[in-house]
């Protein structure tokens, strides 16, 4: 069992979560003793929401999927934190009408900005929801990793399309509307009035390794991912970029 920022992690940390939890742990430790109000946009079945509730915080999850929210509700009940987790059906594009302004201490917005119709008003709504001094954890798909991944798999036309497209998408059949580099994601958050304090890569190596290596040395892979996460150029080649930003006090 691993303890991060007052959150008991009963499952092994993975390359998808370890770096993010490390950043969140530092924020929770900074505000130790406080019961935070947390908003998890696109939080699905509660992979982050339930552990945060178990640590004593009040969490609202906004998600478009009723099935995911039903699973979240069951998961929260099983963990004994149903009274600290609220499920709200809605998507990121409608966030401004779902959340009270300046009412939240911590916002999580993971894997949302690449699929919404327009990310700018979503980020503006996130910033507006935060109290002064509040923090935002934002996870977005990385453009460079998508280009390299397609090229390494022999899909050179798709890689070229991703590299050339201003939004980092590969046409109408792409499952994502856009992908980001560090500068583009930072500019998006900055335009909404947030100050980006940290940028980390998530899954720097995990998606490039043979499954036998990744599955055979999971602890070593997590430690290597954490060691490389904040170091360009490794950071910028990650499958996802994690930005930690703050609304100025």
C-alpha positions, 0 to 999 in steps of 0.5 A: 500500500502506498500513501500519497498526500493522505490518499491510501493507494491500495493498488500498484501505481501504474505509468498512467497514474503514478506521475499524476498522483505524485503531483496531486500528493504535493498539493494535498500535503501543502493543504494538509488538514483542510477538507477540499472541495474537488471537481473531477470533470470527465471523472468516469468511474472514480479512479481519482474521485474515490481515493480523494474522497477516502482522504476526506475531501468532498468530490463532485464528478461530472461525466457524460456517461450514465453508466460510468456514473452508476459505476462511480456511485457503486464504487463510492458506496463500497468504499464507504464514501458515498456521502462525499461523492456526488455524481452529475451527468453532463459533458465538458462543453456544458460545464459552465452551467453545471458548476458554481463560480469560485466554489472549488479548491481543486479541479481535475480535467483528465482526457477531456480537452481533446474531445470537446467541441471547443476547449477554450470555454471549457478551460474558462469554466474550470478557471471560473470554478476555482477559488483564488489560489485553487489548483487545476490538474489537466491531462491532455493527449500529446501530439509528438507521441501520436506522430511517432507511434503511427510512424513506428507502426508503418502508418506514415501517411497518418503520421504526416497528417498528424504532424501537419494538422494545426490541431494535431488530428488525423482527419475525420476518422480520428477518435480525438479532435486535437492533441497538444504540445507543452506550449499549446496546452500552456497557452490554452490554460494561460489564456483562461487566467491560470498560471501553469506551475508544472508540466510532466509527461505521462507514459513517456516510455510505457507505450513504446516498450514491448508488453513483455518488458512493461509487464515483467518489470512494472515497478522499474518502469514506474520509477523510470517514468517518474524520473523522466516525466519532467525532463525535456525532451523525454517529457515532450514525447509522452503519450499524455501531458499533465499540466498543474496550474493555479488560479492566482490568489 
